[in-house]
Amino acid sequence: MTRIRGKLRYVRNILLVLAGLVVLGLVGIITAIRIGFNTDGDMVGTVQKTVISNDGSVIAYERSGSGPALILVSAALADRSANRRLARYLSDRFTVINYDRRGRGTSGNTDPYTTDNEVDDIEALVNASGGSAFLFGSSSGSVLALDAAARLGPKVRKLYMFEPPFIVDSSRPPMDTSLSGAIDRQIATGNRNEAVRLFFTKGMGIPSFGVTMMRFLMPGWSKMCAMAHTIPYDLAILDGTQAGQPLSVERWKNTSLAVKVAVGSSSEPFFHSGAKGLVQILPTAEYQSLAGLNHGALLLAPKALGKDVQNFLLRP
């Protein structure tokens, strides 16, 4: 009996530790999102502007700083507010173009949606910024930025990708291919809360109780619900990259510019596997693990991330 009690106590302690890690992880996610939606207003000296994309959609952006143009491409369920802390840091050395992707914030949205339209949006911003620009993208936004770099050629000078969510091996289960349709159905019936919940649970793998905590504890939930119709946009951008298989060589074969693919050392293994998988098929790309950072670095460690972005983009 003593040995059995000892084993049960050991198992209990392991479960408590695991539960603690899950709670800490959720607290970190919630904290990051709370900080991200508390942007302290516009930056001093920021100029609000718009451009007209190829399909007539009005794309809103804010311009700050001086130097070579740098366009920031946001992730899923995020508008330009999520990039403002990074923009503040980078505006010392760049003219930062921080925009609302179509269907978010104050940008327009012309149906039907195609990923080519989002590349057109970036091209319109590049053209309005002198005809060439650096690109920075985070998470799914980094994949959109890579699509833009492949199509726009010399208009994009360099690309910095932070944690593209590629799933190329067994380090994470493949994405459920029915997720986009399920989210579309919830949006069609006006249930945006459920659409966002599905994205976090089935898309990001956050436990249901954690998403419930996010919904009631974070001030940005309603803002994300307002952008819920754009979740399928990001899933379309990521189509074919989250199946647990090697990335397609064909999709970005025209990419010839310098690309950096950075992943926080504290991020999940699948981010690192995906970044390394991309570097294997892009001869001009390099991978780096950033010490101490994770997927929330854009919000929680913008200076550390911004310093690496700046060093890479300005490197001869």
C-alpha positions as CSV (number, residue, x, y, z in Angstrom):
1,M,0.0,0.0,0.0
2,T,2.8,2.4,0.8
3,R,4.3,1.8,-2.6
4,I,1.0,2.4,-4.3
5,R,0.4,5.6,-2.3
6,G,3.9,6.8,-3.3
7,K,3.2,6.2,-7.0
8,L,-0.2,7.9,-6.7
9,R,1.4,10.9,-5.0
10,Y,4.1,11.0,-7.8
11,V,1.4,11.0,-10.5
12,R,-0.6,13.6,-8.7
13,N,2.4,15.9,-8.4
14,I,3.2,15.5,-12.1
15,L,-0.4,16.4,-12.9
16,L,-0.3,19.4,-10.7
17,V,2.9,20.6,-12.4
18,L,1.4,20.1,-15.8
19,A,-1.8,21.9,-14.8
20,G,0.3,24.8,-13.5
21,L,2.2,25.0,-16.8
22,V,-1.1,25.2,-18.7
23,V,-2.4,27.9,-16.4
24,L,0.8,29.9,-16.7
25,G,0.7,29.5,-20.5
26,L,-2.9,30.8,-20.6
27,V,-2.1,33.7,-18.3
28,G,0.7,34.6,-20.7
29,I,-1.6,34.5,-23.7
30,I,-4.2,36.5,-22.0
31,T,-1.7,39.1,-20.8
32,A,-0.2,39.4,-24.2
33,I,-3.6,40.0,-25.8
34,R,-4.6,42.5,-23.1
35,I,-1.4,44.4,-23.7
36,G,-1.9,44.2,-27.4
37,F,-5.3,45.9,-27.3
38,N,-4.1,48.6,-24.9
39,T,-2.1,50.6,-27.4
40,D,-1.9,53.9,-25.6
41,G,-3.3,55.8,-28.6
42,D,-1.6,56.9,-31.7
43,M,2.2,57.6,-31.8
44,V,3.3,61.2,-31.8
45,G,4.0,62.4,-35.3
46,T,2.0,59.6,-36.9
47,V,0.2,60.6,-40.2
48,Q,-3.0,58.8,-41.0
49,K,-3.4,58.0,-44.7
50,T,-5.1,55.7,-47.2
51,V,-4.4,54.0,-50.5
52,I,-6.8,52.5,-53.1
53,S,-6.1,48.8,-53.8
54,N,-6.5,47.2,-57.2
55,D,-10.1,46.2,-56.6
56,G,-11.1,49.6,-55.2
57,S,-10.8,48.7,-51.5
58,V,-9.6,51.6,-49.4
59,I,-6.7,50.5,-47.2
60,A,-6.0,52.6,-44.1
61,Y,-2.5,53.0,-42.6
62,E,-0.5,55.2,-40.4
63,R,3.0,56.4,-41.3
64,S,5.7,57.3,-38.7
65,G,9.4,57.9,-38.5
66,S,11.9,58.5,-41.3
67,G,14.3,56.4,-43.4
68,P,13.6,53.5,-45.8
69,A,10.0,52.3,-46.0
70,L,9.1,49.3,-43.8
71,I,5.6,47.8,-44.1
72,L,4.2,45.8,-41.1
73,V,1.8,43.0,-41.9
74,S,-0.3,41.8,-39.0
75,A,-1.4,38.3,-37.9
76,A,-4.8,36.8,-37.7
77,L,-7.5,38.6,-35.7
78,A,-5.2,41.7,-35.4
79,D,-5.3,45.1,-36.9
80,R,-2.5,47.8,-36.9
81,S,-2.9,48.3,-33.1
82,A,-1.1,45.1,-32.5
83,N,2.0,46.4,-34.3
84,R,2.2,49.8,-32.6
85,R,4.8,49.0,-30.0
86,L,7.1,47.5,-32.6
87,A,6.4,50.5,-34.9
88,R,7.5,52.9,-32.1
89,Y,10.8,51.2,-31.8
90,L,11.4,50.9,-35.5
91,S,10.4,54.4,-36.4
92,D,13.8,55.7,-35.3
93,R,15.4,54.1,-38.3
94,F,12.6,53.5,-40.8
95,T,9.5,55.1,-42.3
96,V,7.1,52.6,-40.8
97,I,3.9,51.8,-42.7
98,N,1.5,50.2,-40.2
99,Y,-1.8,49.3,-41.9
100,D,-5.1,47.6,-41.3
101,R,-5.4,44.5,-43.5
102,R,-8.6,44.5,-45.5
103,G,-11.8,43.9,-43.5
104,R,-10.1,45.1,-40.3
105,G,-10.0,48.5,-38.5
106,T,-10.8,51.2,-40.9
107,S,-9.8,49.4,-44.1
108,G,-12.4,48.4,-46.7
109,N,-13.2,45.0,-48.0
110,T,-14.5,44.1,-51.4
111,D,-15.9,40.6,-52.0
112,P,-15.1,38.0,-53.0
113,Y,-11.9,37.6,-51.0
114,T,-8.7,36.2,-52.6
115,T,-5.2,36.1,-51.2
116,D,-4.1,37.9,-54.4
117,N,-6.2,40.9,-53.2
118,E,-4.2,41.1,-50.0
119,V,-1.0,41.0,-52.1
120,D,-2.5,43.9,-54.2
121,D,-3.0,45.8,-50.9
122,I,0.7,45.5,-50.0
123,E,1.7,46.5,-53.5
124,A,-0.4,49.6,-53.3
125,L,1.3,50.5,-50.0
126,V,4.7,49.9,-51.6
127,N,3.9,52.1,-54.5
128,A,2.7,54.8,-52.2
129,S,6.0,54.6,-50.3
130,G,8.3,55.3,-53.2
131,G,8.1,52.0,-55.1
132,S,10.2,49.7,-52.8
133,A,10.0,48.7,-49.2
134,F,11.1,46.2,-46.5
135,L,8.4,43.9,-45.2
136,F,7.9,42.5,-41.7
137,G,5.2,39.9,-41.0
138,S,4.2,38.0,-37.9
139,S,2.5,34.6,-37.7
140,S,0.1,34.2,-40.7
141,G,0.9,37.7,-41.7
142,S,4.5,36.7,-42.4
143,V,3.2,34.1,-44.9
144,L,1.2,36.8,-46.6
145,A,4.3,38.9,-46.7
146,L,6.2,36.0,-48.3
147,D,3.6,35.7,-50.9
148,A,3.9,39.4,-51.6
149,A,7.7,39.1,-51.8
150,A,7.5,36.2,-54.3
151,R,5.1,38.2,-56.6
152,L,6.5,41.7,-56.3
153,G,10.1,40.9,-56.9
154,P,12.5,43.9,-56.6
155,K,9.8,46.1,-55.0
156,V,10.5,44.2,-51.8
157,R,14.0,44.8,-50.5
158,K,14.1,42.3,-47.7
159,L,11.6,40.3,-45.6
160,Y,11.6,39.5,-41.9
161,M,9.3,36.7,-40.9
162,F,8.4,36.2,-37.2
163,E,7.1,32.7,-36.4
164,P,5.2,31.6,-39.5
165,P,2.8,28.9,-38.2
166,F,3.8,26.2,-40.6
167,I,3.1,22.6,-39.6
168,V,5.6,20.4,-41.5
169,D,6.0,17.3,-39.3
170,S,4.6,15.5,-36.3
171,S,5.6,18.1,-33.8
172,R,2.0,19.4,-33.9
173,P,-1.2,17.8,-35.2
174,P,-2.2,19.0,-38.7
175,M,-4.8,21.7,-39.0
176,D,-8.4,20.6,-39.3
177,T,-9.3,21.3,-42.9
178,S,-12.9,21.8,-42.0
179,L,-12.2,24.7,-39.6
180,S,-12.6,27.5,-42.2
181,G,-16.0,26.2,-43.3
182,A,-17.2,25.8,-39.7
183,I,-16.1,29.4,-38.9
184,D,-17.9,30.7,-42.1
185,R,-21.1,29.0,-40.9
186,Q,-20.9,30.6,-37.5
187,I,-20.3,34.0,-39.1
188,A,-23.2,33.6,-41.5
189,T,-25.5,33.0,-38.6
190,G,-24.2,36.0,-36.7
191,N,-22.4,33.9,-34.0
192,R,-19.0,35.7,-34.0
193,N,-18.2,34.7,-30.5
194,E,-18.3,31.0,-31.5
195,A,-16.3,31.7,-34.6
196,V,-13.5,33.2,-32.5
197,R,-13.8,30.4,-29.9
198,L,-13.4,27.8,-32.7
199,F,-10.3,29.6,-34.0
200,F,-8.6,29.5,-30.6
201,T,-9.6,26.0,-29.6
202,K,-9.3,24.1,-32.9
203,G,-6.9,26.4,-34.7
204,M,-4.5,27.3,-31.9
205,G,-5.1,24.4,-29.6
206,I,-6.1,26.4,-26.5
207,P,-8.3,24.4,-24.1
208,S,-11.9,25.5,-23.9
209,F,-11.7,26.7,-20.3
210,G,-8.7,28.9,-21.3
211,V,-10.7,30.5,-24.1
212,T,-13.5,31.1,-21.7
213,M,-11.0,32.9,-19.4
214,M,-9.9,35.0,-22.4
215,R,-13.5,35.9,-23.3
216,F,-14.3,37.3,-19.9
217,L,-11.0,38.7,-18.7
218,M,-9.6,40.5,-21.8
219,P,-10.9,43.8,-23.1
220,G,-10.1,42.9,-26.8
221,W,-12.6,40.0,-27.2
222,S,-15.3,42.2,-28.8
223,K,-12.7,43.7,-31.1
224,M,-11.6,40.3,-32.3
225,C,-15.2,39.3,-32.8
226,A,-15.6,42.3,-35.1
227,M,-12.8,40.9,-37.2
228,A,-14.0,37.3,-37.0
229,H,-15.0,37.3,-40.7
230,T,-11.3,37.6,-41.6
231,I,-10.3,34.4,-39.9
232,P,-10.9,32.4,-43.1
233,Y,-8.7,34.9,-44.9
234,D,-5.7,33.8,-42.8
235,L,-6.7,30.1,-43.1
236,A,-6.7,30.6,-46.9
237,I,-3.2,32.1,-46.8
238,L,-2.0,29.2,-44.7
239,D,-3.7,26.6,-47.0
240,G,-1.3,23.7,-47.7
241,T,1.2,24.8,-45.1
242,Q,-0.3,23.1,-42.0
243,A,-0.8,19.6,-43.1
244,G,2.2,18.0,-41.4
245,Q,4.0,17.7,-44.7
246,P,7.0,19.5,-46.2
247,L,6.3,22.9,-47.7
248,S,5.7,23.2,-51.4
249,V,8.8,24.2,-53.4
250,E,6.6,25.8,-56.2
251,R,4.7,28.4,-54.2
252,W,7.7,30.7,-53.4
253,K,10.1,29.6,-56.2
254,N,10.3,33.1,-57.5
255,T,11.6,34.5,-54.2
256,S,15.1,35.8,-54.6
257,L,15.4,38.4,-51.9
258,A,17.1,38.0,-48.4
259,V,14.6,36.5,-45.9
260,K,15.0,36.0,-42.2
261,V,12.8,33.5,-40.4
262,A,12.9,34.1,-36.7
263,V,11.3,32.0,-33.9
264,G,11.4,32.6,-30.1
265,S,13.5,30.0,-28.3
266,S,10.5,29.6,-25.9
267,S,8.0,28.9,-28.6
268,E,6.5,25.5,-29.4
269,P,8.7,23.1,-31.4
270,F,6.5,23.2,-34.5
271,F,7.4,26.8,-35.1
272,H,11.1,25.9,-35.2
273,S,10.4,22.9,-37.5
274,G,8.4,25.0,-39.9
275,A,11.0,27.8,-40.0
276,K,13.7,25.3,-40.8
277,G,11.5,23.7,-43.4
278,L,11.1,27.0,-45.2
279,V,14.9,27.7,-45.1
280,Q,15.5,24.3,-46.8
281,I,13.5,25.4,-49.8
282,L,14.5,29.1,-50.0
283,P,18.2,29.4,-50.7
284,T,18.3,33.1,-49.7
285,A,16.6,32.5,-46.3
286,E,18.1,32.1,-42.8
287,Y,16.7,30.8,-39.6
288,Q,17.4,32.1,-36.1
289,S,16.1,31.2,-32.6
290,L,15.7,34.4,-30.5
291,A,16.7,33.8,-26.9
292,G,13.9,34.1,-24.4
293,L,11.2,35.2,-26.8
294,N,7.9,33.5,-27.7
295,H,4.9,34.0,-30.0
296,G,3.8,37.0,-27.9
297,A,7.1,38.9,-28.4
298,L,5.5,41.4,-30.8
299,L,3.4,42.6,-27.8
300,L,5.5,41.7,-24.8
301,A,9.1,42.2,-26.1
302,P,8.9,44.7,-29.0
303,K,12.3,46.2,-28.3
304,A,14.1,42.8,-28.3
305,L,12.3,41.8,-31.5
306,G,12.7,45.2,-33.1
307,K,16.4,45.3,-32.5
308,D,16.8,42.0,-34.4
309,V,14.5,43.2,-37.2
310,Q,16.5,46.4,-37.5
311,N,19.8,44.6,-37.6
312,F,18.8,42.3,-40.3
313,L,17.0,44.8,-42.5
314,L,19.9,47.3,-42.4
315,R,22.6,44.7,-42.7
316,P,24.5,45.2,-46.0
